[in-house]
């Protein structure tokens, strides 16, 4: 999806033109891997190696309590 197409999608969901343009332009560097970098912050602060979010969620899934909803 191009930057313009993403901006249009944002506008279709009620976002202002200015904000839609700004947010979609932020995705361009991400799209091309410019934000794909790591550091040692988690390890240096916690002493534990970082892990993927899905791995974390799997490790704590038993702590989540379903909330009953009235439908």
QUIJOUR-V452364 format. One record per residue. N is the residue number from 0. RES is the residue in one letter. D_FIRST is the distance of its C-alpha to the first C-alpha in Angstrom with 1 decimal. Layout:
BEGIN
n=N res=RES d_first=D_FIRST
n=N res=RES d_first=D_FIRST
END
This chain:
BEGIN
n=0 res=X d_first=0.0
n=1 res=X d_first=3.8
n=2 res=X d_first=6.7
n=3 res=X d_first=8.1
n=4 res=X d_first=6.0
n=5 res=X d_first=6.4
n=6 res=X d_first=9.9
n=7 res=X d_first=10.6
n=8 res=X d_first=10.1
n=9 res=X d_first=12.4
n=10 res=X d_first=14.7
n=11 res=X d_first=15.0
n=12 res=X d_first=16.3
n=13 res=X d_first=18.9
n=14 res=X d_first=17.8
n=15 res=X d_first=19.3
n=16 res=X d_first=17.5
n=17 res=X d_first=18.7
n=18 res=X d_first=17.6
n=19 res=X d_first=14.1
n=20 res=X d_first=13.7
n=21 res=X d_first=15.5
n=22 res=X d_first=13.7
n=23 res=X d_first=10.1
n=24 res=X d_first=11.8
n=25 res=X d_first=13.3
n=26 res=X d_first=10.3
n=27 res=X d_first=9.8
n=28 res=X d_first=13.2
n=29 res=X d_first=12.6
n=30 res=X d_first=9.6
n=31 res=X d_first=12.2
n=32 res=X d_first=15.0
n=33 res=X d_first=17.0
n=34 res=X d_first=17.8
n=35 res=X d_first=18.9
n=36 res=X d_first=22.6
n=37 res=X d_first=25.6
n=38 res=X d_first=29.0
n=39 res=X d_first=32.4
n=40 res=X d_first=32.5
n=41 res=X d_first=32.7
n=42 res=X d_first=35.3
n=43 res=X d_first=37.4
n=44 res=X d_first=37.5
n=45 res=X d_first=37.9
n=46 res=X d_first=39.3
n=47 res=X d_first=37.0
n=48 res=X d_first=34.1
n=49 res=X d_first=30.6
n=50 res=X d_first=29.0
n=51 res=X d_first=25.7
n=52 res=X d_first=25.2
n=53 res=X d_first=25.6
n=54 res=X d_first=28.8
n=55 res=X d_first=30.1
n=56 res=X d_first=29.4
n=57 res=X d_first=31.1
n=58 res=X d_first=34.1
n=59 res=X d_first=34.7
n=60 res=X d_first=33.7
n=61 res=X d_first=37.4
n=62 res=X d_first=37.7
n=63 res=X d_first=35.4
n=64 res=X d_first=37.4
n=65 res=X d_first=36.0
n=66 res=X d_first=36.5
n=67 res=X d_first=38.1
n=68 res=X d_first=36.6
n=69 res=X d_first=38.3
n=70 res=X d_first=36.3
END
